[in-house]
Amino acid sequence: MGFIQAFKGALSGSFANQWLEYMVPPATLTDHVALARAIPNKAAGSENNDGEENAGVISDGSRFLVPEGACLVVLENGAITAVIGEPGGYEYHAQNIPEAKSFFGGDGFFSSTFGQSWNQFKFGGQPGNQQVAFYVNLKNMGGFRYGTQNPIRYKDANYNNAMLAVTSNGTYSLQIVDPILFIKNFVPVDVVSGQGRSSFSLDATDDGSNQDMLFSGFVGSLATALSAYTKGGKSIDDVQGGTVEFAQAVDEAVEANYQWGTKFGLKIASVEPRGLDWDQPSIDLINKFTTGMLMQGSVGQAYSQTQIAEGLNAAGQNGGAASMFGVGMAANMTGMGNAFAGPAGQNPVAGAQPTQPAQPEQPAQPAADPNAGATPAAE
């Protein structure tokens, strides 16, 4: 029991004449639709396959086309019986043919990832019930919106690990890197059983639980991602361009906090913020920090230098002896006291009177002439 690979890649002209009927993904396997039942190629343009009876049901001799960006998974009552991740054409045979295989990993980015999952969850016996074939969307599924109602706080390494707060909104994209984990732990039971819906979307579940989980996990990891991102010397201004580095930081934070990859086979592929703004207290703190750095390059004294400068400015505006005393005190605090000090190496003692220099001796006056006339009294 298993699949035989008829050819690799896209359906060639020689096989097109022989394969008049084969199973393909439906047209709905786009955007946020992560999984859908296989349908005949003649009905590939149908918008709604929920009403089709036996949609995705396979039998001996069924043929499948696996395109780029998709993975074929065969399920029986929720158990995985076959996985094909390599693009090409395949034929299903119920007999125990030696060359028939149940798993084709291919050379894609996910081959080493879900190969381990296949060995863990594969169906071990001969299928006794009907099997249903699904296609899993492996492309980037973008357009998932997010927004922070309240500012989120993070430590910014560019400002001496100051605790800042930002508000953000934008979109992000998801990618399925392990379809086996995704089906086993994320897709609802009524879908994988083959008895319910024929497709599954990440943002349009019945109760909205999956959508809420994705939103909460993404927003809840932004603070950790921003702190890690700024440790490399990058500013949050660089995030506005939707850099790959920031998407990796978010994905690592989500994995550390919620294990999307190891539990559900999901990863953050890209992040495109449309707005990422500090709140007003954070802006005020950054302005003071920047001003302090311009006055003196020491990070430890940046804030105090700014506060002293503001005090000097206020003192100059108030005027009077008290303000001049405050200027002198501030000058001594900031190392500018030399302007008020005495000669180099000397510091005046507070409250002491300065010593008057010695007066030079006056020359002796000559004796008065007795014959001189009387000097009039000084006025």
C-alpha contacts under 8 A as a table, 3 or more apart, distances in Angstrom:
res1	aa1	res2	aa2	distance
1	M	92	Y	7.81
1	M	93	H	5.68
1	M	94	A	4.47
1	M	95	Q	4.92
1	M	96	N	4.50
1	M	97	I	6.34
1	M	100	A	6.42
1	M	101	K	7.48
1	M	102	S	7.69
1	M	126	Q	7.63
2	G	82	A	7.19
2	G	92	Y	5.85
2	G	93	H	5.66
2	G	94	A	6.52
2	G	95	Q	7.86
2	G	96	N	7.52
2	G	97	I	7.65
2	G	100	A	4.77
2	G	101	K	4.77
2	G	102	S	4.84
3	F	90	Y	6.13
3	F	91	E	5.40
3	F	92	Y	4.50
3	F	93	H	6.17
3	F	100	A	4.97
3	F	101	K	5.06
3	F	102	S	5.92
4	I	90	Y	5.51
4	I	91	E	5.24
4	I	92	Y	6.53
4	I	93	H	7.72
4	I	99	E	6.85
4	I	100	A	5.04
4	I	101	K	6.38
5	Q	8	K	7.43
5	Q	88	G	7.25
5	Q	89	G	6.02
5	Q	90	Y	4.52
5	Q	91	E	6.58
6	A	88	G	7.49
6	A	89	G	5.32
6	A	90	Y	5.29
6	A	91	E	6.85
7	F	11	L	7.88
7	F	88	G	5.48
7	F	89	G	5.23
7	F	90	Y	7.27
8	K	86	E	7.79
8	K	87	P	6.05
8	K	88	G	3.95
8	K	89	G	6.34
9	G	67	P	7.41
9	G	68	E	7.99
9	G	87	P	5.04
9	G	88	G	4.35
9	G	89	G	7.53
10	A	65	L	7.98
10	A	67	P	6.72
10	A	87	P	7.13
10	A	88	G	5.86
10	A	89	G	7.69
11	L	15	F	6.53
11	L	16	A	6.48
11	L	65	L	7.42
11	L	88	G	7.08
11	L	89	G	6.89
12	S	15	F	5.54
12	S	16	A	6.12
13	G	16	A	4.91
13	G	17	N	6.81
14	S	17	N	5.94
14	S	18	Q	7.13
15	F	18	Q	5.07
15	F	19	W	5.75
16	A	19	W	5.19
16	A	20	L	6.59
17	N	20	L	6.29
19	W	22	Y	6.42
19	W	63	R	7.89
21	E	40	P	6.62
21	E	41	N	6.36
21	E	42	K	7.45
21	E	63	R	7.55
22	Y	40	P	5.64
22	Y	41	N	5.77
22	Y	62	S	6.97
22	Y	63	R	4.84
22	Y	64	F	5.33
22	Y	65	L	6.83
23	M	38	A	5.79
23	M	39	I	5.23
23	M	40	P	4.49
23	M	41	N	5.62
23	M	62	S	7.69
23	M	63	R	6.09
23	M	64	F	4.60
23	M	65	L	6.17
24	V	38	A	5.56
24	V	39	I	5.64
24	V	40	P	6.13
24	V	41	N	5.57
24	V	44	A	6.88
24	V	64	F	6.27
24	V	65	L	5.57
24	V	66	V	7.05
25	P	29	L	6.67
25	P	36	A	7.16
25	P	37	R	7.12
25	P	38	A	5.19
25	P	39	I	6.38
25	P	44	A	7.04
25	P	135	Y	6.00
26	P	29	L	5.84
26	P	36	A	7.11
26	P	37	R	7.47
26	P	38	A	6.61
26	P	39	I	6.29
26	P	43	A	7.94
26	P	44	A	5.10
26	P	45	G	6.92
26	P	46	S	7.16
26	P	47	E	7.87
27	A	30	T	7.12
27	A	44	A	6.04
27	A	45	G	5.73
27	A	46	S	6.78
27	A	47	E	6.60
28	T	33	V	6.89
28	T	36	A	7.76
28	T	47	E	6.40
28	T	48	N	7.87
29	L	32	H	7.95
29	L	33	V	5.32
29	L	34	A	6.80
29	L	35	L	6.90
29	L	36	A	6.47
29	L	137	N	6.62
30	T	33	V	5.55
30	T	34	A	7.73
30	T	137	N	7.54
30	T	141	M	7.79
31	D	141	M	5.47
31	D	142	G	6.80
32	H	141	M	5.48
32	H	142	G	7.25
32	H	201	S	5.46
32	H	202	L	5.67
32	H	203	D	6.65
33	V	36	A	7.46
33	V	137	N	7.23
33	V	199	S	7.13
33	V	200	F	5.83
33	V	201	S	4.08
33	V	202	L	6.39
34	A	136	V	5.81
34	A	137	N	4.97
34	A	138	L	7.88
34	A	199	S	7.74
34	A	200	F	5.93
34	A	201	S	5.46
34	A	202	L	6.49
35	L	134	F	6.62
35	L	135	Y	5.71
35	L	136	V	4.58
35	L	137	N	6.09
35	L	199	S	5.46
35	L	200	F	5.21
35	L	201	S	7.07
36	A	134	F	5.47
36	A	135	Y	5.50
36	A	136	V	6.81
36	A	198	S	5.67
36	A	199	S	4.01
36	A	200	F	6.38
37	R	55	A	6.43
37	R	56	G	4.97
37	R	132	V	7.46
37	R	133	A	5.92
37	R	134	F	4.25
37	R	135	Y	6.12
37	R	198	S	5.44
37	R	199	S	6.36
38	A	55	A	6.70
38	A	56	G	4.50
38	A	133	A	5.66
38	A	134	F	5.35
38	A	135	Y	6.25
39	I	43	A	6.60
39	I	44	A	6.55
39	I	55	A	5.99
39	I	56	G	5.70
40	P	43	A	5.52
40	P	44	A	6.48
41	N	44	A	4.97
42	K	45	G	7.68
43	A	46	S	5.59
46	S	49	N	6.72
48	N	51	G	7.27
49	N	52	E	5.35
49	N	55	A	7.38
49	N	198	S	6.82
50	D	197	R	6.34
50	D	198	S	5.48
50	D	199	S	7.96
52	E	55	A	5.58
54	N	57	V	5.27
55	A	132	V	7.83
55	A	198	S	7.58
56	G	132	V	4.99
56	G	133	A	4.89
56	G	134	F	6.66
57	V	130	Q	6.91
57	V	131	Q	5.80
57	V	132	V	4.42
57	V	133	A	6.28
58	I	62	S	5.98
58	I	130	Q	7.46
58	I	131	Q	6.08
58	I	132	V	6.10
58	I	133	A	6.75
59	S	62	S	5.61
59	S	92	Y	7.40
59	S	93	H	7.80
59	S	94	A	7.49
59	S	130	Q	7.99
59	S	131	Q	7.91
60	D	92	Y	5.93
60	D	93	H	4.90
60	D	94	A	5.26
61	G	91	E	6.00
61	G	92	Y	5.21
61	G	93	H	5.51
61	G	94	A	7.90
62	S	91	E	5.75
62	S	92	Y	5.24
62	S	93	H	7.58
63	R	89	G	7.24
63	R	90	Y	5.62
63	R	91	E	4.47
63	R	92	Y	6.25
64	F	89	G	5.75
64	F	90	Y	5.19
64	F	91	E	6.42
65	L	87	P	7.68
65	L	88	G	5.98
65	L	89	G	4.67
65	L	90	Y	6.51
66	V	70	A	6.56
66	V	71	C	6.67
66	V	72	L	6.61
66	V	84	I	7.82
66	V	85	G	7.70
66	V	86	E	7.20
66	V	87	P	4.95
66	V	88	G	5.35
66	V	89	G	6.31
66	V	90	Y	7.90
67	P	70	A	5.88
67	P	71	C	7.94
67	P	87	P	5.15
67	P	88	G	6.67
68	E	87	P	5.64
69	G	137	N	6.43
69	G	138	L	4.95
69	G	139	K	5.28
70	A	85	G	7.09
70	A	87	P	7.96
70	A	135	Y	6.26
70	A	136	V	5.51
70	A	137	N	4.94
70	A	138	L	5.19
70	A	139	K	7.36
71	C	83	V	7.36
71	C	84	I	5.83
71	C	85	G	4.66
71	C	86	E	7.47
71	C	135	Y	5.44
71	C	136	V	5.00
71	C	137	N	6.75
71	C	138	L	6.92
71	C	179	P	7.69
72	L	82	A	7.99
72	L	83	V	5.76
72	L	84	I	5.00
72	L	85	G	6.43
72	L	133	A	6.87
72	L	134	F	5.81
72	L	135	Y	4.67
72	L	136	V	6.40
73	V	80	I	7.11
73	V	81	T	7.75
73	V	82	A	5.73
73	V	83	V	4.56
73	V	84	I	6.43
73	V	133	A	5.79
73	V	134	F	5.22
73	V	135	Y	6.21
73	V	136	V	7.31
74	V	80	I	5.94
74	V	81	T	5.58
74	V	82	A	5.01
74	V	83	V	6.47
74	V	131	Q	6.49
74	V	132	V	5.62
74	V	133	A	4.35
74	V	134	F	6.15
75	L	78	G	5.68
75	L	79	A	5.34
75	L	80	I	4.57
75	L	81	T	5.67
75	L	82	A	7.29
75	L	131	Q	5.63
75	L	132	V	5.38
75	L	133	A	6.36
75	L	134	F	7.71
75	L	192	V	6.92
75	L	193	S	7.53
76	E	79	A	5.08
76	E	80	I	6.46
76	E	81	T	6.86
76	E	127	P	7.47
76	E	129	N	6.86
76	E	130	Q	6.59
76	E	131	Q	4.76
76	E	132	V	6.45
76	E	193	S	6.92
76	E	194	G	7.95
77	N	131	Q	7.79
77	N	192	V	7.09
77	N	193	S	4.67
77	N	194	G	7.14
78	G	184	K	7.93
78	G	189	V	7.25
78	G	192	V	5.17
78	G	193	S	4.98
79	A	121	F	7.83
79	A	122	K	7.34
79	A	123	F	6.06
80	I	83	V	7.61
80	I	121	F	6.97
80	I	122	K	5.54
80	I	123	F	5.68
80	I	180	I	7.97
81	T	102	S	6.97
81	T	122	K	5.96
81	T	123	F	5.06
81	T	127	P	7.98
82	A	102	S	4.58
82	A	103	F	5.78
82	A	122	K	7.56
83	V	102	S	6.24
83	V	103	F	4.87
83	V	104	F	6.48
83	V	105	G	7.90
83	V	118	W	7.86
84	I	102	S	7.55
84	I	103	F	5.55
84	I	104	F	4.65
84	I	105	G	6.39
85	G	104	F	5.78
85	G	105	G	5.23
85	G	106	G	6.03
85	G	108	G	7.77
85	G	111	S	7.55
86	E	104	F	6.05
86	E	105	G	6.02
86	E	106	G	4.49
86	E	107	D	7.29
86	E	108	G	7.41
87	P	106	G	7.92
93	H	96	N	7.75
93	H	97	I	7.54
93	H	100	A	7.38
96	N	100	A	7.35
97	I	100	A	5.26
101	K	104	F	7.44
103	F	118	W	7.90
105	G	108	G	7.47
105	G	110	F	7.80
105	G	111	S	4.76
105	G	112	S	7.72
105	G	115	G	6.74
106	G	111	S	6.03
107	D	111	S	6.11
108	G	111	S	5.50
109	F	112	S	7.36
109	F	113	T	7.79
109	F	177	V	7.78
110	F	113	T	4.95
110	F	114	F	6.14
110	F	177	V	5.52
110	F	178	D	6.45
111	S	114	F	5.98
111	S	115	G	5.83
112	S	115	G	5.29
112	S	116	Q	7.05
113	T	116	Q	6.35
113	T	117	S	7.43
113	T	177	V	7.24
113	T	178	D	6.29
114	F	117	S	4.77
114	F	118	W	6.10
114	F	177	V	7.60
114	F	178	D	4.95
114	F	179	P	7.01
114	F	180	I	6.49
114	F	181	L	7.71
115	G	118	W	5.12
115	G	119	N	6.60
116	Q	119	N	5.33
116	Q	120	Q	6.47
117	S	120	Q	5.03
117	S	121	F	6.11
117	S	178	D	7.89
117	S	180	I	6.30
117	S	181	L	6.88
118	W	121	F	5.37
118	W	122	K	5.34
118	W	180	I	6.84
119	N	122	K	5.84
121	F	180	I	7.91
127	P	130	Q	7.64
127	P	131	Q	7.88
132	V	194	G	6.30
136	V	179	P	6.74
137	N	176	I	7.22
138	L	175	Q	6.23
138	L	176	I	5.40
138	L	177	V	6.98
139	K	175	Q	6.16
139	K	176	I	7.51
140	N	173	S	6.12
140	N	174	L	5.73
140	N	175	Q	4.93
140	N	176	I	7.98
140	N	269	A	6.74
141	M	173	S	5.27
141	M	174	L	5.21
141	M	175	Q	6.16
142	G	171	T	7.46
142	G	172	Y	5.93
142	G	173	S	3.79
142	G	174	L	6.31
143	G	171	T	5.48
143	G	172	Y	6.03
143	G	173	S	6.17
144	F	171	T	5.17
144	F	172	Y	5.27
144	F	173	S	6.14
145	R	169	N	7.58
145	R	170	G	5.81
145	R	171	T	4.37
145	R	172	Y	6.59
146	Y	169	N	5.51
146	Y	170	G	5.64
146	Y	171	T	5.93
146	Y	172	Y	7.76
146	Y	215	F	6.60
146	Y	218	F	7.96
146	Y	219	V	7.17
147	G	167	T	7.82
147	G	168	S	5.77
147	G	169	N	4.03
147	G	170	G	6.57
147	G	219	V	7.56
148	T	151	P	6.58
148	T	152	I	7.47
148	T	167	T	5.76
148	T	168	S	5.67
148	T	169	N	6.39
148	T	219	V	7.10
149	Q	167	T	7.44
150	N	167	T	6.69
151	P	165	A	5.42
151	P	166	V	4.94
151	P	167	T	4.69
151	P	168	S	7.98
151	P	279	D	7.18
152	I	165	A	5.19
152	I	166	V	5.46
152	I	167	T	6.41
152	I	222	L	7.90
152	I	223	A	6.34
153	R	163	M	6.42
153	R	164	L	5.48
153	R	165	A	4.21
153	R	166	V	6.62
153	R	223	A	6.21
154	Y	163	M	5.57
154	Y	164	L	5.60
154	Y	165	A	6.31
154	Y	223	A	5.07
154	Y	224	T	7.00
154	Y	226	L	6.63
154	Y	227	S	5.70
155	K	161	N	4.94
155	K	162	A	5.49
155	K	163	M	4.61
155	K	164	L	6.22
155	K	226	L	7.77
155	K	227	S	5.21
156	D	159	Y	5.73
156	D	160	N	6.96
156	D	161	N	4.72
156	D	162	A	5.64
156	D	163	M	6.53
156	D	164	L	6.73
156	D	226	L	7.62
156	D	227	S	5.80
156	D	230	T	5.87
156	D	231	K	7.49
157	A	160	N	5.34
157	A	161	N	4.39
157	A	162	A	7.20
157	A	227	S	7.22
157	A	230	T	5.44
157	A	231	K	5.28
157	A	233	G	7.24
158	N	161	N	6.84
158	N	230	T	6.53
158	N	231	K	7.54
158	N	233	G	6.48
158	N	234	K	7.76
158	N	235	S	7.17
159	Y	162	A	5.58
159	Y	286	I	7.33
159	Y	289	F	7.38
160	N	299	V	7.38
164	L	278	W	7.31
164	L	282	S	5.34
165	A	278	W	5.72
165	A	279	D	5.96
165	A	282	S	6.28
166	V	276	L	6.46
166	V	277	D	5.22
166	V	278	W	4.24
166	V	279	D	5.78
167	T	275	G	7.57
167	T	276	L	5.74
167	T	277	D	5.45
167	T	278	W	6.50
167	T	279	D	7.25
168	S	273	P	6.89
168	S	274	R	7.48
168	S	275	G	5.17
168	S	276	L	4.40
168	S	277	D	6.54
169	N	273	P	5.80
169	N	274	R	5.80
169	N	275	G	5.42
169	N	276	L	6.93
170	G	271	V	7.76
170	G	272	E	5.78
170	G	273	P	4.20
170	G	274	R	4.69
170	G	275	G	6.71
171	T	271	V	6.15
171	T	272	E	5.33
171	T	273	P	6.27
171	T	274	R	7.72
172	Y	268	I	7.34
172	Y	269	A	7.50
172	Y	270	S	5.52
172	Y	271	V	4.31
172	Y	272	E	5.93
173	S	268	I	6.13
173	S	269	A	5.44
173	S	270	S	5.28
173	S	271	V	6.62
174	L	266	L	6.72
174	L	267	K	5.79
174	L	268	I	4.94
174	L	269	A	5.35
174	L	270	S	7.41
175	Q	266	L	5.75
175	Q	267	K	5.51
175	Q	268	I	6.58
175	Q	269	A	6.04
176	I	179	P	6.26
176	I	182	F	7.27
176	I	265	G	5.73
176	I	266	L	4.77
176	I	267	K	6.66
177	V	261	G	7.81
177	V	265	G	5.33
177	V	266	L	5.92
177	V	267	K	7.04
178	D	181	L	5.64
178	D	182	F	6.25
178	D	261	G	7.97
178	D	264	F	7.54
178	D	265	G	4.34
178	D	266	L	7.12
179	P	182	F	4.86
179	P	183	I	6.06
179	P	265	G	6.45
180	I	183	I	5.29
180	I	184	K	6.11
180	I	265	G	7.62
181	L	184	K	5.13
181	L	185	N	5.82
181	L	186	F	7.55
181	L	262	T	7.80
181	L	263	K	6.44
181	L	264	F	5.12
181	L	265	G	5.29
182	F	185	N	5.61
182	F	186	F	5.17
182	F	187	V	6.57
182	F	263	K	7.71
182	F	264	F	4.55
182	F	265	G	5.18
182	F	266	L	7.26
183	I	186	F	5.68
183	I	187	V	5.02
183	I	192	V	7.34
183	I	264	F	7.88
184	K	187	V	6.75
184	K	264	F	7.97
185	N	263	K	6.77
185	N	264	F	5.80
186	F	264	F	5.92
187	V	191	V	6.92
187	V	192	V	7.02
187	V	200	F	7.28
188	P	191	V	5.65
188	P	192	V	6.81
189	V	192	V	5.35
189	V	193	S	5.98
190	D	193	S	5.41
190	D	194	G	6.85
190	D	195	Q	6.12
190	D	196	G	4.78
190	D	197	R	6.78
191	V	194	G	5.69
191	V	195	Q	6.79
191	V	196	G	5.23
191	V	197	R	5.29
191	V	198	S	6.46
191	V	199	S	7.03
191	V	200	F	7.19
192	V	195	Q	7.90
193	S	196	G	7.13
194	G	197	R	7.53
194	G	198	S	7.34
197	R	200	F	7.30
200	F	204	A	7.86
200	F	205	T	7.37
201	S	204	A	5.39
201	S	205	T	6.48
202	L	205	T	6.80
202	L	210	N	6.82
202	L	211	Q	6.45
203	D	208	G	7.29
203	D	210	N	7.25
203	D	211	Q	5.14
204	A	208	G	6.61
204	A	211	Q	7.39
205	T	208	G	5.04
205	T	209	S	7.20
205	T	210	N	6.87
205	T	211	Q	7.37
208	G	211	Q	5.28
208	G	212	D	6.22
209	S	212	D	5.17
209	S	213	M	6.12
210	N	213	M	5.00
210	N	214	L	6.23
211	Q	214	L	5.22
211	Q	215	F	6.21
212	D	215	F	5.12
212	D	216	S	5.99
213	M	216	S	5.26
213	M	217	G	6.01
214	L	217	G	5.23
214	L	218	F	6.14
215	F	218	F	5.31
215	F	219	V	6.20
216	S	219	V	5.39
216	S	220	G	5.74
217	G	220	G	5.12
217	G	221	S	6.26
217	G	254	V	6.50
217	G	257	N	7.94
217	G	258	Y	6.71
218	F	221	S	5.39
218	F	222	L	6.62
218	F	250	V	7.67
218	F	254	V	6.60
219	V	222	L	5.35
220	G	223	A	7.03
221	S	224	T	5.44
221	S	225	A	6.19
221	S	250	V	6.53
221	S	253	A	5.49
221	S	254	V	5.59
221	S	257	N	7.14
222	L	225	A	5.00
222	L	226	L	6.04
222	L	250	V	6.46
222	L	253	A	7.68
223	A	226	L	5.25
223	A	227	S	6.29
224	T	227	S	5.29
224	T	228	A	6.26
224	T	250	V	7.80
224	T	253	A	6.06
225	A	228	A	5.16
225	A	229	Y	5.94
225	A	246	F	7.37
225	A	249	A	5.06
225	A	250	V	4.96
225	A	252	E	7.74
225	A	253	A	5.74
226	L	229	Y	4.95
226	L	230	T	6.24
226	L	236	I	7.46
226	L	246	F	7.97
226	L	249	A	7.73
227	S	230	T	5.53
227	S	231	K	6.56
228	A	231	K	5.34
228	A	232	G	7.41
228	A	249	A	6.80
229	Y	232	G	6.00
229	Y	233	G	7.73
229	Y	234	K	6.49
229	Y	235	S	7.93
229	Y	245	E	7.79
229	Y	246	F	6.47
229	Y	249	A	6.41
230	T	233	G	5.29
230	T	234	K	4.92
230	T	235	S	5.88
230	T	236	I	7.23
231	K	234	K	7.17
234	K	238	D	6.70
235	S	238	D	5.61
235	S	239	V	7.48
236	I	239	V	5.15
236	I	240	Q	7.33
236	I	276	L	7.59
237	D	240	Q	5.73
237	D	276	L	7.94
238	D	241	G	6.15
238	D	242	G	7.87
238	D	243	T	7.29
239	V	242	G	5.48
239	V	243	T	6.02
239	V	246	F	6.48
239	V	272	E	7.99
239	V	273	P	7.11
240	Q	243	T	7.72
240	Q	272	E	7.02
240	Q	273	P	5.65
240	Q	274	R	6.80
240	Q	275	G	7.25
240	Q	276	L	7.15
241	G	272	E	6.94
241	G	273	P	7.59
242	G	246	F	7.19
242	G	247	A	7.54
242	G	270	S	7.16
242	G	271	V	5.46
242	G	272	E	4.43
242	G	273	P	6.41
243	T	246	F	5.51
243	T	247	A	6.64
243	T	270	S	7.86
243	T	271	V	7.45
243	T	272	E	7.93
244	V	247	A	5.10
244	V	248	Q	6.25
244	V	270	S	6.64
244	V	271	V	7.88
245	E	248	Q	5.13
245	E	249	A	6.26
246	F	249	A	4.90
246	F	250	V	6.22
246	F	271	V	7.31
247	A	250	V	5.11
247	A	251	D	6.11
247	A	268	I	6.51
247	A	269	A	6.51
247	A	270	S	5.08
247	A	271	V	5.34
248	Q	251	D	5.00
248	Q	252	E	6.08
248	Q	268	I	7.35
248	Q	269	A	7.76
248	Q	270	S	7.98
249	A	252	E	5.20
249	A	253	A	6.17
250	V	253	A	5.03
250	V	254	V	6.08
250	V	268	I	7.09
251	D	254	V	5.09
251	D	255	E	6.09
251	D	267	K	6.16
251	D	268	I	4.99
251	D	269	A	7.77
252	E	255	E	5.08
252	E	256	A	6.10
253	A	256	A	5.09
253	A	257	N	6.09
254	V	257	N	5.17
254	V	258	Y	5.48
254	V	259	Q	6.54
254	V	260	W	6.74
255	E	258	Y	5.40
255	E	259	Q	4.13
255	E	260	W	5.49
255	E	261	G	6.24
255	E	262	T	7.80
256	A	259	Q	5.98
259	Q	262	T	5.48
259	Q	263	K	5.82
259	Q	264	F	7.78
260	W	263	K	5.41
260	W	264	F	5.26
260	W	265	G	6.34
260	W	266	L	5.40
260	W	267	K	6.64
261	G	264	F	5.57
261	G	265	G	4.38
261	G	266	L	4.82
261	G	267	K	5.85
262	T	265	G	5.96
268	I	271	V	7.67
273	P	276	L	6.68
278	W	282	S	5.89
278	W	283	I	6.24
279	D	282	S	5.46
279	D	283	I	6.40
280	Q	283	I	5.00
280	Q	284	D	6.22
281	P	284	D	5.13
281	P	285	L	6.25
282	S	285	L	5.10
282	S	286	I	6.14
283	I	286	I	5.11
283	I	287	N	6.16
284	D	287	N	5.18
284	D	288	K	6.34
285	L	288	K	5.23
285	L	289	F	6.15
286	I	289	F	5.00
286	I	290	T	6.06
287	N	290	T	5.14
287	N	291	T	6.14
288	K	291	T	5.13
288	K	292	G	6.11
288	K	302	A	7.99
288	K	303	Y	6.39
288	K	306	T	6.27
289	F	292	G	5.15
289	F	293	M	6.25
289	F	302	A	5.94
289	F	303	Y	5.69
289	F	306	T	7.67
290	T	293	M	5.11
290	T	294	L	6.38
290	T	302	A	7.85
291	T	294	L	5.17
291	T	295	M	6.45
291	T	302	A	7.59
291	T	306	T	6.36
292	G	295	M	5.14
292	G	296	Q	6.18
292	G	297	G	7.67
292	G	301	Q	7.44
292	G	302	A	4.00
292	G	303	Y	5.59
292	G	304	S	7.51
292	G	305	Q	5.55
292	G	306	T	4.91
293	M	296	Q	5.18
293	M	297	G	4.90
293	M	298	S	6.78
293	M	299	V	6.76
293	M	302	A	5.31
294	L	297	G	6.55
295	M	302	A	7.63
295	M	305	Q	7.05
295	M	306	T	7.74
296	Q	301	Q	7.56
296	Q	302	A	6.58
296	Q	305	Q	7.45
297	G	302	A	7.22
298	S	301	Q	5.51
298	S	302	A	6.07
299	V	302	A	5.16
300	G	303	Y	7.49
301	Q	304	S	5.33
301	Q	305	Q	5.95
302	A	305	Q	5.33
302	A	306	T	6.48
303	Y	306	T	5.24
303	Y	307	Q	6.42
304	S	307	Q	5.04
304	S	308	I	6.24
305	Q	308	I	5.20
305	Q	309	A	6.20
305	Q	334	T	7.58
306	T	309	A	5.06
306	T	310	E	6.28
307	Q	310	E	5.15
307	Q	311	G	6.34
308	I	311	G	4.93
308	I	312	L	6.22
308	I	330	A	6.67
309	A	312	L	5.12
309	A	313	N	6.30
310	E	313	N	5.14
310	E	314	A	6.30
311	G	314	A	5.14
311	G	315	A	6.13
311	G	330	A	7.99
312	L	315	A	5.08
312	L	316	G	6.22
312	L	326	G	7.76
312	L	327	V	6.12
312	L	330	A	7.20
313	N	316	G	5.28
313	N	317	Q	6.49
314	A	317	Q	5.23
314	A	318	N	6.35
315	A	318	N	5.19
315	A	319	G	6.28
315	A	323	S	4.89
315	A	324	M	7.34
315	A	326	G	6.88
315	A	327	V	6.85
316	G	319	G	5.47
316	G	323	S	6.72
316	G	324	M	7.87
318	N	323	S	6.58
319	G	322	A	7.55
319	G	323	S	5.40
319	G	324	M	7.17
320	G	323	S	5.42
320	G	324	M	6.51
321	A	324	M	5.07
321	A	325	F	6.20
322	A	325	F	5.07
322	A	326	G	6.29
323	S	326	G	4.95
323	S	327	V	6.20
324	M	327	V	4.91
324	M	328	G	6.29
325	F	328	G	5.14
325	F	329	M	6.29
326	G	329	M	5.04
326	G	330	A	6.09
327	V	330	A	5.13
327	V	331	A	6.01
328	G	331	A	5.02
328	G	332	N	6.28
328	G	337	G	7.14
328	G	340	F	7.50
329	M	332	N	5.24
329	M	333	M	6.32
330	A	333	M	4.99
330	A	334	T	6.30
331	A	334	T	5.33
331	A	335	G	6.24
331	A	336	M	4.58
331	A	337	G	5.04
332	N	335	G	5.37
332	N	336	M	5.50
332	N	337	G	4.06
332	N	338	N	7.74
333	M	336	M	7.39
333	M	337	G	7.52
334	T	337	G	7.57
335	G	338	N	7.36
336	M	339	A	6.24
337	G	340	F	5.47
337	G	341	A	6.32
338	N	341	A	4.88
338	N	342	G	7.74
341	A	344	A	7.99
341	A	346	Q	7.22
341	A	347	N	5.73
341	A	348	P	6.63
342	G	345	G	7.95
342	G	346	Q	5.68
342	G	347	N	5.93
342	G	348	P	6.51
343	P	346	Q	5.56
343	P	347	N	7.84
348	P	352	A	7.82
349	V	352	A	5.72
368	A	372	A	7.99
369	D	372	A	5.39
